[in-house]
Amino acid sequence: MLIRALRAAHIVDAVAAASSRWRDADFPARVRATRAIVERTGYSEPVVDYALDRLFGSLTAAALRAAIAGELGSLEALDGFVERDGRPDVFFRGLEEVTIVSSQATIGVAIPPLAYALCAKSRVVVKDRSDGLVAAFAQSLAEERPELGAALRIESWTSHDDPHALERLAVSDVVVAFGGPESLRAIRAQTPPDGRFVPFGHRTSAGYIARESLVDTERARACALGAIRDALLYDGEGCLSLHVLFVERDGDVSIDRFVALAREALEATALEFPAGSDELSPPTSIARNAARFRASQRGGAVIAGAAQGLLLIDPPQEELPPLVPRALALYPVGGADEALGFLRRHALPLVGFATNDAGRADILGLAVASGASQIARLGTLQAPSLAGEHGGVGRILPFVRAITKTG
């Protein structure tokens, strides 16, 4: 396999070089992909541009090197045996066959694991989507290093029980899959018993604003803008979309004043990142209307257009928050313990936790106890670092096996 002859540093540089071309909004391949993604997802063009800027802007040589060195000790451990203090020498050899199954929601979700699997010098098959983004990026990789192109296969399956899909999954050493519970179960059933299965299922995210962030209007406005951005980006359909926001009472900025700031932020963000369509699907429309009605029985609902966004104020805490597109439920609370009780009572599967107040021990404890694997500042939840773990899982560790040598 040609990729085995490359040094990991050369692969990292090639991936970063290909990614740098995609940072240019006028790069022809990106222009074509943008149109295709808009057509596939229904997202507006500003949302797609933001997603591509974030994805390729973070896929840098520095980020790749930092993640690999952080998980394996050094980049050179992918090329051969390296010494370790107090431990046997180690060589992290990439597994032979990696399959990545994209989900329908997040833009470019398969590209980071694809990049790390190539750095591990594995052969990689990716199930692409109709927009062809992965295939287009794969072409850029091949232009940088033909060895990378030779190690890559981009395919399109009609379903997980497609005969070709079944054949591919059955021989994979690692399968990375994104999707809902039924899809993940079906994919797992087709993988080898001793194969590695790395699932990323449907989850959601929550946020917390402490009274320390409500000491004046400007800080409160910044928190509101950050929270609303986290809620509206990608039409609120991703795992890192904010659907639940806890706001502490008794701040210098009152809850009522914060709600007014949040409504302003909702209207401004809806202009910056407009909804892909003014028409909601029937199931989404029904769910939003039901949530709005129930919330109105308590504290009322603030609405800014049917599709632009829905902000629910103090909906019934005994009910599950409405996990529907472009909707955010705001719960006034007395402290972190009350928020944790809510999250545990509803067993919300969190992946992200957004707060500007992680310096307060009880709030940091809440974020850790919530089950979230990513803690971020408000407004940055949808832009995770490519140098950090994803969903609590290592970036390159799933694709390698450790070979130790003593003496």
C-alpha positions as a LaTeX table, in Angstrom:
\begin{tabular}{lrrr}
\hline
Residue & $x$ (\AA) & $y$ (\AA) & $z$ (\AA) \\
\hline
Met1 & 0.00 & 0.00 & 0.00 \\
Leu2 & 1.64 & 3.22 & $-1.21$ \\
Ile3 & 0.49 & 5.31 & 1.74 \\
Arg4 & 2.53 & 3.12 & 4.13 \\
Ala5 & 5.72 & 4.43 & 2.52 \\
Leu6 & 4.90 & 8.04 & 3.43 \\
Arg7 & 6.03 & 9.64 & 6.63 \\
Ala8 & 3.16 & 10.84 & 8.82 \\
Ala9 & 4.49 & 14.40 & 8.64 \\
His10 & 4.12 & 14.38 & 4.86 \\
Ile11 & 0.52 & 13.16 & 5.14 \\
Val12 & $-0.30$ & 15.85 & 7.66 \\
Asp13 & 1.16 & 18.52 & 5.38 \\
Ala14 & $-0.76$ & 17.21 & 2.37 \\
Val15 & $-4.09$ & 17.16 & 4.24 \\
Ala16 & $-3.47$ & 20.70 & 5.50 \\
Ala17 & $-2.52$ & 21.92 & 2.03 \\
Ala18 & $-5.67$ & 20.46 & 0.49 \\
Ser19 & $-7.76$ & 21.99 & 3.26 \\
Ser20 & $-6.19$ & 25.41 & 2.72 \\
Arg21 & $-7.48$ & 25.44 & $-0.86$ \\
Trp22 & $-11.01$ & 24.88 & 0.44 \\
Arg23 & $-10.79$ & 27.95 & 2.69 \\
Asp24 & $-11.12$ & 30.12 & $-0.41$ \\
Ala25 & $-14.84$ & 30.74 & $-1.00$ \\
Asp26 & $-14.10$ & 31.16 & $-4.71$ \\
Phe27 & $-12.28$ & 27.83 & $-5.08$ \\
Pro28 & $-14.26$ & 26.19 & $-7.94$ \\
Ala29 & $-14.69$ & 22.85 & $-6.17$ \\
Arg30 & $-16.02$ & 24.63 & $-3.11$ \\
Val31 & $-18.42$ & 26.74 & $-5.16$ \\
Arg32 & $-19.88$ & 23.60 & $-6.73$ \\
Ala33 & $-20.05$ & 21.83 & $-3.37$ \\
Thr34 & $-21.76$ & 24.79 & $-1.73$ \\
Arg35 & $-24.57$ & 24.72 & $-4.28$ \\
Ala36 & $-24.96$ & 20.97 & $-3.87$ \\
Ile37 & $-25.03$ & 21.17 & $-0.06$ \\
Val38 & $-27.67$ & 23.92 & $-0.13$ \\
Glu39 & $-29.78$ & 21.72 & $-2.40$ \\
Arg40 & $-29.32$ & 18.62 & $-0.24$ \\
Thr41 & $-29.80$ & 20.14 & 3.22 \\
Gly42 & $-32.11$ & 23.05 & 2.53 \\
Tyr43 & $-29.78$ & 25.26 & 4.59 \\
Ser44 & $-29.25$ & 28.82 & 3.45 \\
Glu45 & $-25.97$ & 29.68 & 1.70 \\
Pro46 & $-24.61$ & 31.78 & 4.62 \\
Val47 & $-25.03$ & 28.75 & 6.91 \\
Val48 & $-23.22$ & 26.46 & 4.46 \\
Asp49 & $-20.42$ & 28.99 & 3.99 \\
Tyr50 & $-20.00$ & 29.25 & 7.75 \\
Ala51 & $-19.83$ & 25.46 & 8.06 \\
Leu52 & $-17.19$ & 25.12 & 5.34 \\
Asp53 & $-15.15$ & 28.02 & 6.73 \\
Arg54 & $-15.20$ & 26.40 & 10.17 \\
Leu55 & $-14.40$ & 22.92 & 8.90 \\
Phe56 & $-11.51$ & 23.74 & 6.62 \\
Gly57 & $-10.29$ & 26.66 & 8.72 \\
Ser58 & $-9.69$ & 24.29 & 11.62 \\
Leu59 & $-8.19$ & 21.41 & 9.60 \\
Thr60 & $-4.62$ & 22.70 & 9.87 \\
Ala61 & $-1.25$ & 21.03 & 10.21 \\
Ala62 & $-0.94$ & 22.43 & 13.72 \\
Ala63 & $-4.28$ & 20.95 & 14.80 \\
Leu64 & $-3.50$ & 17.55 & 13.30 \\
Arg65 & $-0.04$ & 17.41 & 14.85 \\
Ala66 & $-1.33$ & 18.53 & 18.25 \\
Ala67 & $-4.07$ & 15.88 & 18.34 \\
Ile68 & $-1.80$ & 13.07 & 17.18 \\
Ala69 & 1.04 & 13.96 & 19.52 \\
Gly70 & $-1.42$ & 14.38 & 22.38 \\
Glu71 & $-2.90$ & 10.91 & 21.88 \\
Leu72 & 0.15 & 8.93 & 20.75 \\
Gly73 & 3.01 & 10.86 & 22.36 \\
Ser74 & 4.54 & 11.91 & 19.05 \\
Leu75 & 3.82 & 12.08 & 15.35 \\
Glu76 & 6.85 & 9.88 & 14.69 \\
Ala77 & 5.19 & 6.96 & 16.52 \\
Leu78 & 3.16 & 6.46 & 13.32 \\
Asp79 & 6.37 & 5.83 & 11.35 \\
Gly80 & 8.14 & 3.33 & 13.58 \\
Phe81 & 9.18 & 2.52 & 17.13 \\
Val82 & 9.82 & 5.43 & 19.49 \\
Glu83 & 11.11 & 5.44 & 23.04 \\
Arg84 & 8.86 & 6.27 & 25.98 \\
Asp85 & 9.86 & 7.15 & 29.53 \\
Gly86 & 9.20 & 4.21 & 31.86 \\
Arg87 & 7.32 & 2.24 & 29.19 \\
Pro88 & 8.26 & $-0.07$ & 26.32 \\
Asp89 & 9.08 & 1.38 & 22.92 \\
Val90 & 5.93 & 1.69 & 20.82 \\
Phe91 & 4.86 & 1.83 & 17.20 \\
Phe92 & 1.27 & 2.87 & 16.46 \\
Arg93 & 0.47 & 1.11 & 13.20 \\
Gly94 & $-2.68$ & 2.05 & 11.36 \\
Leu95 & $-5.34$ & $-0.60$ & 10.91 \\
Glu96 & $-5.80$ & $-1.83$ & 7.37 \\
Glu97 & $-9.43$ & $-1.06$ & 6.49 \\
Val98 & $-11.48$ & 1.89 & 7.76 \\
Thr99 & $-15.08$ & 2.60 & 6.72 \\
Ile100 & $-16.81$ & 5.89 & 7.52 \\
Val101 & $-20.58$ & 6.20 & 7.15 \\
Ser102 & $-21.77$ & 9.80 & 6.89 \\
Ser103 & $-25.00$ & 11.05 & 8.43 \\
Gln104 & $-27.48$ & 13.27 & 6.62 \\
Ala105 & $-27.27$ & 16.31 & 8.90 \\
Thr106 & $-23.86$ & 17.75 & 9.77 \\
Ile107 & $-21.92$ & 19.23 & 6.86 \\
Gly108 & $-18.61$ & 17.47 & 6.21 \\
Val109 & $-18.93$ & 15.22 & 9.25 \\
Ala110 & $-16.84$ & 12.46 & 7.61 \\
Ile111 & $-13.89$ & 14.67 & 6.70 \\
Pro112 & $-12.13$ & 14.91 & 10.11 \\
Pro113 & $-12.12$ & 11.12 & 10.72 \\
Leu114 & $-11.08$ & 10.66 & 7.09 \\
Ala115 & $-8.10$ & 12.95 & 7.66 \\
Tyr116 & $-6.98$ & 11.18 & 10.83 \\
Ala117 & $-7.43$ & 7.72 & 9.30 \\
Leu118 & $-5.17$ & 8.76 & 6.43 \\
Cys119 & $-2.61$ & 10.04 & 8.92 \\
Ala120 & $-2.69$ & 6.54 & 10.42 \\
Lys121 & $-1.85$ & 5.24 & 6.90 \\
Ser122 & $-5.03$ & 3.18 & 6.62 \\
Arg123 & $-7.09$ & 2.44 & 3.53 \\
Val124 & $-10.31$ & 4.42 & 3.86 \\
Val125 & $-13.77$ & 4.00 & 2.34 \\
Val126 & $-16.33$ & 6.75 & 2.90 \\
Lys127 & $-20.03$ & 6.54 & 2.20 \\
Asp128 & $-20.60$ & 10.00 & 0.74 \\
Arg129 & $-23.85$ & 11.91 & 0.42 \\
Ser130 & $-25.57$ & 13.31 & $-2.64$ \\
Asp131 & $-23.74$ & 16.64 & $-2.38$ \\
Gly132 & $-20.42$ & 14.91 & $-3.14$ \\
Leu133 & $-18.44$ & 17.05 & $-0.69$ \\
Val134 & $-16.20$ & 14.20 & 0.48 \\
Ala135 & $-15.53$ & 13.08 & $-3.08$ \\
Ala136 & $-14.54$ & 16.62 & $-4.07$ \\
Phe137 & $-12.19$ & 16.95 & $-1.09$ \\
Ala138 & $-10.73$ & 13.53 & $-1.85$ \\
Gln139 & $-9.82$ & 14.83 & $-5.31$ \\
Ser140 & $-7.96$ & 17.72 & $-3.69$ \\
Leu141 & $-6.08$ & 15.26 & $-1.47$ \\
Ala142 & $-5.09$ & 13.17 & $-4.48$ \\
Glu143 & $-3.78$ & 16.26 & $-6.23$ \\
Glu144 & $-1.56$ & 17.00 & $-3.23$ \\
Arg145 & $-0.36$ & 13.39 & $-2.85$ \\
Pro146 & $-1.35$ & 10.64 & $-5.29$ \\
Glu147 & $-0.69$ & 8.11 & $-2.51$ \\
Leu148 & $-3.62$ & 9.57 & $-0.57$ \\
Gly149 & $-5.91$ & 9.26 & $-3.55$ \\
Ala150 & $-4.86$ & 5.63 & $-3.96$ \\
Ala151 & $-5.76$ & 4.93 & $-0.32$ \\
Leu152 & $-9.22$ & 6.49 & $-0.63$ \\
Arg153 & $-12.48$ & 5.16 & $-2.02$ \\
Ile154 & $-15.62$ & 7.26 & $-2.02$ \\
Glu155 & $-18.86$ & 5.34 & $-2.46$ \\
Ser156 & $-22.59$ & 5.93 & $-2.37$ \\
Trp157 & $-24.89$ & 3.21 & $-1.01$ \\
Thr158 & $-28.62$ & 3.20 & $-1.31$ \\
Ser159 & $-28.98$ & 1.77 & 2.22 \\
His160 & $-27.09$ & $-0.11$ & 4.92 \\
Asp161 & $-28.39$ & $-3.42$ & 3.58 \\
Asp162 & $-27.09$ & $-2.70$ & 0.08 \\
Pro163 & $-25.04$ & $-5.79$ & $-0.91$ \\
His164 & $-21.95$ & $-3.68$ & $-1.50$ \\
Ala165 & $-22.40$ & $-1.98$ & 1.87 \\
Leu166 & $-22.73$ & $-5.32$ & 3.61 \\
Glu167 & $-19.58$ & $-6.57$ & 1.93 \\
Arg168 & $-17.65$ & $-3.44$ & 2.89 \\
Leu169 & $-18.76$ & $-3.40$ & 6.53 \\
Ala170 & $-17.98$ & $-7.10$ & 6.95 \\
Val171 & $-14.27$ & $-6.66$ & 6.17 \\
Ser172 & $-13.61$ & $-3.36$ & 7.95 \\
Asp173 & $-11.23$ & $-3.22$ & 10.89 \\
Val174 & $-12.87$ & 0.04 & 12.02 \\
Val175 & $-16.31$ & 1.44 & 11.22 \\
Val176 & $-17.10$ & 5.04 & 12.14 \\
Ala177 & $-20.81$ & 5.70 & 11.78 \\
Phe178 & $-23.03$ & 8.74 & 12.26 \\
Gly179 & $-26.81$ & 8.44 & 12.55 \\
Gly180 & $-29.83$ & 7.53 & 14.62 \\
Pro181 & $-30.24$ & 4.49 & 16.89 \\
Glu182 & $-31.82$ & 2.25 & 14.26 \\
Ser183 & $-29.16$ & 3.01 & 11.66 \\
Leu184 & $-26.34$ & 2.48 & 14.14 \\
Arg185 & $-27.76$ & $-0.85$ & 15.29 \\
Ala186 & $-28.12$ & $-2.02$ & 11.69 \\
Ile187 & $-24.56$ & $-1.01$ & 10.85 \\
Arg188 & $-23.11$ & $-2.57$ & 14.00 \\
Ala189 & $-24.80$ & $-5.87$ & 13.20 \\
Gln190 & $-22.82$ & $-6.08$ & 9.95 \\
Thr191 & $-19.35$ & $-5.38$ & 11.38 \\
Pro192 & $-16.87$ & $-8.12$ & 12.41 \\
Pro193 & $-17.21$ & $-9.28$ & 16.04 \\
Asp194 & $-13.64$ & $-8.19$ & 16.78 \\
Gly195 & $-13.85$ & $-5.03$ & 14.69 \\
Arg196 & $-13.92$ & $-1.57$ & 16.20 \\
Phe197 & $-17.22$ & 0.25 & 16.01 \\
Val198 & $-17.19$ & 3.98 & 16.71 \\
Pro199 & $-20.79$ & 5.26 & 16.76 \\
Phe200 & $-21.92$ & 8.87 & 16.95 \\
Gly201 & $-25.65$ & 8.92 & 17.62 \\
His202 & $-28.22$ & 11.68 & 17.89 \\
Arg203 & $-27.60$ & 13.93 & 20.88 \\
Thr204 & $-28.26$ & 17.51 & 21.91 \\
Ser205 & $-26.63$ & 20.34 & 23.88 \\
Ala206 & $-27.44$ & 22.60 & 26.82 \\
Gly207 & $-26.17$ & 25.92 & 28.14 \\
Tyr208 & $-25.94$ & 27.79 & 31.43 \\
Ile209 & $-25.74$ & 31.52 & 32.21 \\
Ala210 & $-24.76$ & 32.45 & 35.76 \\
Arg211 & $-25.73$ & 35.63 & 37.55 \\
Glu212 & $-22.08$ & 36.69 & 37.28 \\
Ser213 & $-22.65$ & 37.07 & 33.52 \\
Leu214 & $-25.74$ & 39.20 & 34.16 \\
Val215 & $-23.99$ & 42.08 & 35.90 \\
Asp216 & $-24.63$ & 44.52 & 33.05 \\
Thr217 & $-26.49$ & 44.76 & 29.78 \\
Glu218 & $-23.46$ & 44.32 & 27.51 \\
Arg219 & $-22.34$ & 41.05 & 29.09 \\
Ala220 & $-25.90$ & 39.78 & 29.12 \\
Arg221 & $-26.35$ & 40.76 & 25.46 \\
Ala222 & $-23.15$ & 38.88 & 24.52 \\
Cys223 & $-24.44$ & 35.78 & 26.30 \\
Ala224 & $-27.79$ & 36.06 & 24.54 \\
Leu225 & $-26.15$ & 36.43 & 21.12 \\
Gly226 & $-23.90$ & 33.44 & 21.78 \\
Ala227 & $-26.75$ & 31.24 & 22.94 \\
Ile228 & $-29.00$ & 32.12 & 20.02 \\
Arg229 & $-26.20$ & 31.50 & 17.51 \\
Asp230 & $-25.61$ & 28.07 & 19.03 \\
Ala231 & $-29.35$ & 27.39 & 18.74 \\
Leu232 & $-30.01$ & 28.59 & 15.18 \\
Leu233 & $-26.94$ & 27.42 & 13.27 \\
Tyr234 & $-27.64$ & 24.45 & 10.98 \\
Asp235 & $-31.32$ & 25.01 & 11.72 \\
Gly236 & $-30.82$ & 23.45 & 15.15 \\
Glu237 & $-30.43$ & 19.97 & 13.68 \\
Gly238 & $-26.94$ & 19.01 & 14.87 \\
Cys239 & $-25.78$ & 17.35 & 18.08 \\
Leu240 & $-24.08$ & 20.61 & 19.09 \\
Ser241 & $-27.26$ & 22.63 & 18.57 \\
Leu242 & $-28.36$ & 24.35 & 21.76 \\
His243 & $-31.90$ & 23.37 & 22.76 \\
Val244 & $-31.88$ & 23.99 & 26.53 \\
Leu245 & $-30.62$ & 27.14 & 28.27 \\
Phe246 & $-30.58$ & 27.66 & 32.04 \\
Val247 & $-30.42$ & 31.26 & 33.29 \\
Glu248 & $-29.85$ & 32.07 & 36.96 \\
Arg249 & $-32.28$ & 34.32 & 38.73 \\
Asp250 & $-31.30$ & 37.33 & 40.84 \\
Gly251 & $-28.72$ & 38.74 & 38.45 \\
Asp252 & $-28.37$ & 42.51 & 38.06 \\
Val253 & $-29.97$ & 41.98 & 34.65 \\
Ser254 & $-33.38$ & 40.48 & 35.33 \\
Ile255 & $-34.78$ & 37.43 & 33.61 \\
Asp256 & $-37.34$ & 39.61 & 31.83 \\
Arg257 & $-34.59$ & 41.91 & 30.55 \\
Phe258 & $-32.50$ & 38.94 & 29.42 \\
Val259 & $-35.49$ & 37.55 & 27.54 \\
Ala260 & $-35.80$ & 40.86 & 25.70 \\
Leu261 & $-32.11$ & 40.70 & 24.79 \\
Ala262 & $-32.52$ & 37.12 & 23.62 \\
Arg263 & $-35.41$ & 38.12 & 21.39 \\
Glu264 & $-33.28$ & 40.86 & 19.84 \\
Ala265 & $-30.48$ & 38.34 & 19.34 \\
Leu266 & $-32.88$ & 35.87 & 17.75 \\
Glu267 & $-34.06$ & 38.42 & 15.21 \\
Ala268 & $-30.51$ & 39.56 & 14.39 \\
Thr269 & $-29.12$ & 36.03 & 14.09 \\
Ala270 & $-32.02$ & 34.96 & 11.90 \\
Leu271 & $-30.93$ & 37.66 & 9.45 \\
Glu272 & $-27.27$ & 36.61 & 9.57 \\
Phe273 & $-28.05$ & 32.88 & 9.34 \\
Pro274 & $-31.53$ & 32.68 & 7.82 \\
Ala275 & $-33.58$ & 29.51 & 7.84 \\
Gly276 & $-33.25$ & 27.37 & 4.75 \\
Ser277 & $-37.00$ & 27.59 & 4.17 \\
Asp278 & $-39.97$ & 29.54 & 5.48 \\
Glu279 & $-42.00$ & 26.35 & 5.38 \\
Leu280 & $-41.72$ & 23.88 & 8.24 \\
Ser281 & $-42.31$ & 20.17 & 7.77 \\
Pro282 & $-45.68$ & 19.01 & 9.17 \\
Pro283 & $-44.10$ & 17.03 & 12.08 \\
Thr284 & $-41.88$ & 19.98 & 13.02 \\
Ser285 & $-44.76$ & 22.43 & 12.79 \\
Ile286 & $-46.98$ & 20.25 & 14.98 \\
Ala287 & $-44.22$ & 19.78 & 17.59 \\
Arg288 & $-43.41$ & 23.49 & 17.72 \\
Asn289 & $-47.05$ & 24.52 & 18.01 \\
Ala290 & $-47.62$ & 22.03 & 20.83 \\
Ala291 & $-44.53$ & 23.24 & 22.69 \\
Arg292 & $-45.56$ & 26.88 & 22.22 \\
Phe293 & $-49.04$ & 26.19 & 23.59 \\
Arg294 & $-47.77$ & 24.37 & 26.68 \\
Ala295 & $-45.20$ & 27.07 & 27.39 \\
Ser296 & $-47.86$ & 29.76 & 27.07 \\
Gln297 & $-49.74$ & 28.19 & 29.96 \\
Arg298 & $-46.82$ & 29.18 & 32.20 \\
Gly299 & $-44.53$ & 32.01 & 31.19 \\
Gly300 & $-45.51$ & 32.55 & 27.58 \\
Ala301 & $-43.56$ & 32.14 & 24.36 \\
Val302 & $-41.56$ & 34.64 & 22.34 \\
Ile303 & $-41.79$ & 34.02 & 18.63 \\
Ala304 & $-39.91$ & 35.66 & 15.76 \\
Gly305 & $-41.40$ & 34.22 & 12.61 \\
Ala306 & $-42.59$ & 30.68 & 12.02 \\
Ala307 & $-39.28$ & 29.39 & 10.66 \\
Gln308 & $-36.82$ & 32.03 & 11.93 \\
Gly309 & $-36.80$ & 30.76 & 15.48 \\
Leu310 & $-38.82$ & 29.95 & 18.55 \\
Leu311 & $-37.82$ & 30.96 & 22.07 \\
Leu312 & $-39.83$ & 29.28 & 24.85 \\
Ile313 & $-39.72$ & 30.97 & 28.25 \\
Asp314 & $-40.03$ & 28.79 & 31.36 \\
Pro315 & $-41.86$ & 25.86 & 29.75 \\
Pro316 & $-43.12$ & 23.18 & 32.16 \\
Gln317 & $-40.07$ & 21.57 & 33.76 \\
Glu318 & $-41.86$ & 18.27 & 34.21 \\
Glu319 & $-41.98$ & 17.90 & 30.41 \\
Leu320 & $-39.16$ & 17.03 & 28.04 \\
Pro321 & $-37.85$ & 20.17 & 26.31 \\
Pro322 & $-38.88$ & 20.48 & 22.66 \\
Leu323 & $-35.93$ & 19.11 & 20.67 \\
Val324 & $-37.14$ & 20.52 & 17.37 \\
Pro325 & $-35.33$ & 22.66 & 14.75 \\
Arg326 & $-34.55$ & 26.29 & 15.59 \\
Ala327 & $-36.19$ & 26.14 & 19.02 \\
Leu328 & $-34.61$ & 27.05 & 22.36 \\
Ala329 & $-36.21$ & 26.47 & 25.77 \\
Leu330 & $-35.08$ & 28.92 & 28.47 \\
Tyr331 & $-35.41$ & 27.83 & 32.11 \\
Pro332 & $-34.87$ & 30.30 & 34.98 \\
Val333 & $-33.12$ & 28.44 & 37.83 \\
Gly334 & $-31.87$ & 29.16 & 41.30 \\
Gly335 & $-28.55$ & 27.37 & 40.81 \\
Ala336 & $-26.57$ & 24.58 & 39.20 \\
Asp337 & $-28.19$ & 21.86 & 41.34 \\
Glu338 & $-31.62$ & 22.70 & 39.95 \\
Ala339 & $-30.31$ & 22.49 & 36.38 \\
Leu340 & $-28.60$ & 19.15 & 37.06 \\
Gly341 & $-31.83$ & 17.79 & 38.54 \\
Phe342 & $-33.67$ & 18.75 & 35.35 \\
Leu343 & $-31.09$ & 17.10 & 33.08 \\
Arg344 & $-31.09$ & 13.89 & 35.12 \\
Arg345 & $-34.86$ & 13.77 & 35.40 \\
His346 & $-35.23$ & 13.84 & 31.63 \\
Ala347 & $-32.05$ & 11.82 & 30.94 \\
Leu348 & $-31.08$ & 14.23 & 28.17 \\
Pro349 & $-28.25$ & 12.75 & 26.06 \\
Leu350 & $-25.85$ & 15.69 & 25.89 \\
Val351 & $-22.74$ & 16.09 & 23.80 \\
Gly352 & $-22.16$ & 19.82 & 24.33 \\
Phe353 & $-22.42$ & 22.22 & 27.26 \\
Ala354 & $-22.08$ & 25.97 & 26.63 \\
Thr355 & $-21.27$ & 28.49 & 29.37 \\
Asn356 & $-19.14$ & 31.56 & 29.96 \\
Asp357 & $-18.98$ & 30.71 & 33.66 \\
Ala358 & $-16.98$ & 27.46 & 33.80 \\
Gly359 & $-14.64$ & 29.19 & 36.25 \\
Arg360 & $-17.29$ & 28.72 & 38.93 \\
Ala361 & $-16.74$ & 25.32 & 40.48 \\
Asp362 & $-20.40$ & 24.33 & 40.75 \\
Ile363 & $-21.08$ & 25.19 & 37.11 \\
Leu364 & $-18.02$ & 23.30 & 35.91 \\
Gly365 & $-19.22$ & 20.40 & 38.06 \\
Leu366 & $-22.65$ & 20.65 & 36.43 \\
Ala367 & $-21.09$ & 20.55 & 32.96 \\
Val368 & $-19.05$ & 17.45 & 33.83 \\
Ala369 & $-21.95$ & 15.69 & 35.56 \\
Ser370 & $-24.30$ & 16.44 & 32.66 \\
Gly371 & $-22.58$ & 13.80 & 30.53 \\
Ala372 & $-21.44$ & 16.30 & 27.91 \\
Ser373 & $-18.09$ & 15.60 & 26.27 \\
Gln374 & $-17.48$ & 19.18 & 25.12 \\
Ile375 & $-17.58$ & 22.33 & 27.25 \\
Ala376 & $-17.39$ & 25.58 & 25.28 \\
Arg377 & $-18.12$ & 29.27 & 25.55 \\
Leu378 & $-21.52$ & 30.44 & 24.37 \\
Gly379 & $-21.44$ & 31.13 & 20.66 \\
Thr380 & $-18.62$ & 28.67 & 19.95 \\
Leu381 & $-20.42$ & 25.42 & 20.64 \\
Gln382 & $-20.91$ & 24.73 & 16.93 \\
Ala383 & $-17.19$ & 25.22 & 16.17 \\
Pro384 & $-15.37$ & 22.40 & 18.00 \\
Ser385 & $-11.60$ & 22.18 & 17.79 \\
Leu386 & $-10.27$ & 19.58 & 15.35 \\
Ala387 & $-7.35$ & 19.17 & 17.78 \\
Gly388 & $-9.70$ & 18.02 & 20.54 \\
Glu389 & $-11.53$ & 14.75 & 20.99 \\
His390 & $-14.85$ & 14.32 & 19.20 \\
Gly391 & $-17.80$ & 13.09 & 21.23 \\
Gly392 & $-15.41$ & 11.96 & 23.95 \\
Val393 & $-13.51$ & 9.72 & 21.53 \\
Gly394 & $-9.90$ & 10.16 & 20.44 \\
Arg395 & $-9.21$ & 11.50 & 16.98 \\
Ile396 & $-6.56$ & 9.01 & 15.81 \\
Leu397 & $-6.65$ & 6.32 & 18.50 \\
Pro398 & $-9.57$ & 4.43 & 16.90 \\
Phe399 & $-7.49$ & 3.87 & 13.76 \\
Val400 & $-4.27$ & 2.44 & 15.22 \\
Arg401 & $-3.01$ & $-0.52$ & 17.22 \\
Ala402 & $-0.07$ & $-0.26$ & 19.56 \\
Ile403 & 2.91 & $-2.58$ & 19.02 \\
Thr404 & 5.33 & $-2.55$ & 21.95 \\
Lys405 & 8.97 & $-3.65$ & 21.99 \\
Thr406 & 11.16 & $-4.32$ & 24.97 \\
Gly407 & 14.88 & $-4.99$ & 25.05 \\
\hline
\end{tabular}
